[in-house]
């Protein structure tokens, strides 16, 4: 049975931990508001851009002049998985859910005899995948020093991916991230970016528009920007999801610390009462012996 001093030290330690988790929860809440606003503000642009691109792609995709980013290489032998996670931990199952989805896909592709290459964005995903898939790593993007993700960061990643595609290093590229829904729910998402895949083609009626220059030339210019836009939207969704998951995790940790303090306090009071009772019994017994 722990002594009174041990219990007192443990209560003080848990109280210090509770202060830290509460502070981290408040910081995450402040960051979440900005990250959520940025992610929600980017959604209408990304959705409309995808709708226009889907309309163009539907009319050009089957032609001989279709851009390579849209038509692909004609093979699906080599897959590039771009796994986007956080640079820091203490955010619940946020990183694990993204890595789990990427790991399942990598296992499926390897079982089919495909070649898998992994590009990691964020330190935590790299650490979690290193043991089983370290031999498949081809690159890493470090965003440790980036306080707020910007379009320039997405462009750097897009240039890396597009450069590898131009060098025939892969046939299909897929990004993995978490789509923000609310503080409690972040949805692990898998999205193919090369060959370009756009949703919302039914919303764009290309018959109403005449394009100058031709649709093929427009697509050739916009497709690289489309890849960067999809990556940027994923980074923003990830940033909001990370802060939401961290806020929820720190809230749970703070409540658990409070419950532990209550239990330790009860145990401390019982132990103290037992010590006092024993001392009284010894005093009474000594008095009676006299």
C-alpha positions, 0 to 999 in steps of 0.5 A: 500500500502506498504511503501518504507521501507517495499518494500526495506526490502522485496527486500533485503530478496528476494535477500538473498533467491536467494543467498541461492537457487543459492548456493544450486543449485550449490551444487546439481549440484556438487553432481549430477555428482558423484551420476549420475556416480555411478548410471550409473556405477552400471547399467551394473553390475546389468543388467548382474547379473539379466540376469544370475540370470534370466537364472538360475531361469527359469531352476530351478523355477518350480522344488521342490528344488527351493530356498524359495526366488525364489519360495516364500511362496506360498501365497500373503497375507502379503506384505512388501513395502520398500519405499525409499525417501530422508532424506531432502526436497527442491527437488521438487516432488521427494519424493512425486512421490515415496510416491504417487506410494507406497500409491496407491499400499497400498490402492489397497492391503488393498482393496483386504483384504491383510495385508500391512507392510511398511519399510521406508528408508529416513525420508521424506517418513516416514513423508508423510506416517505417517498420513494415514499408520502409523499403518502399519510401521514395521521399519525405516532405517535412512541414515541421517549421510551417505554422500555417499551411499555404498554397506554396506548400501544396505546389512544392508537393505537386512539383515533386509528384509531377516530376516523378510522373514525368520521369515515369517513376509511377503510373497511379498516384493516390493521396491519403488524408483525413477529411474534417467533419467535426471535432469528434469525426475525421474521415480517412480519405483516399483520393486518386490524383494521377491519372486525374480524376474529377467528380462533379462532371454532371454539374458542368454542361460543357455544351454551353461553352466554346473554349479558346484555345482548344479543350486539350490545350486548356486541360494541359495547362490546368491539370497540373494546377488541379493536382496542386489544388487537390493536394492543397485542399487535402492539407487544409482538411488535414490541418483542421482534422488534426486540431479537432482530434487533438482538442478531443483527445486533450479534453478526454485526457483532462477529464480522465486526470480529474477522475484519477485525482478524485480517486487518489484523493479518496485513497489519500483521505482513507489512508490518512484516516487509518493512520490517525485511527491507529495513532488514537488506538495506540494513545488510548491503549497506552493510557489504559495500560497506565 
